[in-house]
Amino acid sequence: MTEPDLMTAFVNGATVSIARGASALDAVRAHDAAVADAVVAGDRAVTDSRGLPVAVNSLATGGAVYRIVSARSLREQDAS
């Protein structure tokens, strides 16, 4: 049996369909291109469902849960 070409991920609670081999940033872009641009610019950041930072170039997995947060808030957490 072959795997489907698309898989489901979740960005800020919204379901997105992305291609196998897509990155976390691709999932964000499927949800909202402007938000993805803000992530690339460093104004926003991507975390997993636990609030841990996710590298935007990391391989997305089916069922992945991503949340978009202020990049500043993550920098402040790292500083404390």
C-alpha positions as CSV (number, residue, x, y, z in Angstrom):
1,M,0.0,0.0,0.0
2,T,1.3,3.4,-0.8
3,E,1.1,6.4,1.4
4,P,-1.1,9.3,0.4
5,D,0.6,12.4,-1.1
6,L,-1.0,14.7,1.4
7,M,-1.1,14.7,5.2
8,T,-2.9,16.7,7.8
9,A,-1.3,19.1,10.3
10,F,-2.8,21.8,12.6
11,V,-1.8,25.4,12.8
12,N,-3.4,27.5,15.6
13,G,-6.2,25.0,15.7
14,A,-6.9,25.1,11.9
15,T,-6.5,22.0,9.8
16,V,-4.2,22.2,6.9
17,S,-3.3,19.7,4.2
18,I,0.4,19.6,3.2
19,A,2.5,17.4,1.0
20,R,4.6,14.7,2.5
21,G,8.1,16.1,2.9
22,A,6.8,19.6,3.7
23,S,8.4,21.7,6.5
24,A,6.8,23.3,9.5
25,L,7.0,26.6,7.6
26,D,5.1,25.0,4.7
27,A,2.4,24.1,7.1
28,V,2.2,27.6,8.4
29,R,2.2,29.0,4.9
30,A,-0.8,26.7,4.0
31,H,-2.6,28.2,7.0
32,D,-1.7,31.9,6.3
33,A,1.0,33.2,4.0
34,A,1.3,36.5,5.8
35,V,1.9,34.7,9.1
36,A,4.6,32.6,7.4
37,D,6.2,35.8,6.1
38,A,6.2,37.2,9.7
39,V,7.9,33.9,10.9
40,V,10.6,34.3,8.2
41,A,11.1,38.0,9.2
42,G,11.6,36.9,12.8
43,D,8.5,38.7,14.2
44,R,6.7,35.4,14.9
45,A,7.9,32.0,15.9
46,V,6.5,28.4,15.6
47,T,6.1,26.2,18.6
48,D,4.8,22.7,19.1
49,S,1.7,21.8,21.1
50,R,3.8,22.0,24.3
51,G,5.1,25.5,23.5
52,L,8.6,24.3,22.6
53,P,10.2,26.1,19.7
54,V,10.2,24.3,16.3
55,A,12.8,24.9,13.6
56,V,10.8,26.1,10.6
57,N,12.8,23.9,8.3
58,S,12.1,20.8,10.2
59,L,10.1,18.0,8.5
60,A,6.4,18.2,9.3
61,T,4.7,15.0,10.3
62,G,1.1,14.0,9.9
63,G,-1.0,15.2,12.9
64,A,1.7,17.8,13.9
65,V,0.3,20.6,16.0
66,Y,1.9,24.0,15.5
67,R,1.2,27.3,17.3
68,I,2.3,30.7,16.2
69,V,3.7,32.9,19.0
70,S,5.5,36.2,19.3
71,A,9.2,35.7,18.6
72,R,9.8,38.3,21.4
73,S,8.1,36.1,24.0
74,L,10.3,33.2,23.1
75,R,13.4,35.3,23.4
76,E,12.3,36.5,26.8
77,Q,11.7,32.9,27.9
78,D,15.3,32.0,26.8
79,A,16.7,35.0,28.7
80,S,15.2,34.0,32.0
